[in-house]
Amino acid sequence: MLLFGFLIDFGSHRSGASHFAESFRSQEWVLSNGVVLQFADCVEIGTSSSDDAWRCYVRPPGMSLPSADWRLERMECRVEVLRRFYDFLTGCQDFRFAQAGWEVFDELSVQEILSGEFLNDEPPLGLVISRELWIQARQPKTFLPLSQHAMWYPLITDGDYLQIARAFPGER
């Protein structure tokens, strides 16, 4: 199975992870194609294998592949879910970083963000970091404001969203 989802890192703040999880579990998103996503059973809290940081893992129902609902496998649906996730993050604080996409669970560490040493020499597209972490990382110019509390390596065009939403190279 290929997992699609969101990772939100809270460092040593278990209460932040718990609060985020509780808030996200109450979400219900009605997508433009009529599908309703409910997150009550799709949010987990755990610690990262690299630094024991508290993390929330969100796996939107039916978005991983293969999916039981063909409507959720459509690229437009994935892009809409990504946009809603980033909209949700604009109202959040207390996280260190957040990432969305395929198989994002437990890959990235704060040390990579602070050092700026990423695979392919660029941060993952759509990476969101707290303003505090951005300052600690020497305010990299590749990050732009997402909200009062967060910066992101932005998704500006529909093509940027598609890069994250694609499960396989060349998928349309």
N, C-alpha and C positions, 0 to 999 in steps of 0.2 A: 504494500500500500504506500502511496506517495502522500505525505501529510502536508496540508495547507493550513496555516494558522498564524497566530501572533505570539510573540514572546515579549514580556515586559519585565524588566529587571529592577528590583527595588533595593539591591545591596543588602545591608544588615537589617532593613526595616520590614520585619515580618508583618507588622500591623498595616503598613502601606500595601503590601501584597494582598493581605486579607480584605482590606477595604476595597481595593480595586476589584478583586474577584467577586465580592458581594455585589458591587455596583454593576459589573458586567453580566453577572448571572441574571439580573433583573431585566436585561435588555431584550427587546423584541423588535426585530427589524422586518418591516414589510418591504420587500424588494419590488422594483418596477415591473417584474414579470409575475407578481402575485405570490411568490413564495414567501413564507413567513419563517424567519430564523429566530429560534428561541435558544438562549444560551445557558439555561439553568443547569444542564448536565454537561457542558462543554468547556468548563473552566477548571483548571487544576492549579494548585500551588505546590511548589517544590523548590529544591535548591539546585544550583548549577553544579556541574561536575568540576568546573575549573576553579571556582573561588567560593563555593558555599553561599553564594548570594541568593536571596529569596526572589523567586520568579513566579509570574503567572503565565500559564500556557493556555491559550484559547484556541480551540479547534472548531471553527464554525461548522455546524452540523451539515453534512452532505457535501462539503467543499473539497475534501480529500478525494483522491482517485484510487480505485474506481468509486463512483458515487451511485447511490441507489436512486437518485433523482437526476435525470438527464438535464433538467432545466438549470441545475446548479453547476454543471460542467461547462456551461457556455461562458466564453470569455467576458462578455458584457456583465454577467452576474458577478464574476470574480472581481472585476474592476469596481463595480458598485460596492461590493463588500469592503474592498480596500479603502475606497473613499470614505465610507462610513466609519471605518476603524480610525483613520487619521482625524476625522471630525471629532470622534469620541475623545481622542487623545488631547485635543486642544483644551478640554476642560479638566484635564488631569494634572496632578503634580505629585511630587514625592517619588517618582521613578527616576532611575539613572539613565536607562535607554530602553527603546522599544524597536522591534523589528517585525516585519510582516513578509509572508511569502511561503515558499515551499521549503520544507525541511529546515526551518530556522531554529529549531529547538536545540539550545545548548551549544551553538557554534561560536558565538562572539563573546569576547571578554572585555571588561573595562580597560585592561592593559592594552589591548589592541587599539581601542579608541584613543586612549591617552598618548600612545606612541605614534599613532597615525599610520601604523604599519599593517595595511590590509592586504588581502589577496587582490591581485590586479591593481595594486597601488591606489585604490579608491575605496571609500567607505561603501558598504552595501547600499544600493539605491533605496531611498525611502527610510534610511536609518534615522531614528529620532533620538536625540540626546537631551538631557536636562541642561538648562542654561549653566548650572554649576559645573557640570562635567565639560561643557563646551569651554568654559573659562579655564578649567584645569588643563585642558588639551591645547591651550594657547590660542584659542579662538580661531579655529580653522575657517578660512574664508569660503570653503565649499559648503558650509552649513548656513542656512538662512532661518529667520524666525518662523516658527510654526504657531507659537502662542507666547504668552507672557512668560511661561515657565520652560519652554522647550525650543530647541533648534532642530532642523532636519536637513538631511541631504535630499534636496527637494525632488518631488515628482511634479513636473511642471506641465508636461504634455500628456495627451492620452497615450502616446507611445511609451512614456516612462511607466505609466501604470501597467501597460501591457507587458513590459519586460518582467515585472514582478508576478503578474497573473499567469504568465505562460508556464505550463507544467513541463513542456518539452521544447527544445529549440525548434523554431520554425512553426510552432502551433499558432493558429489564427483564431 
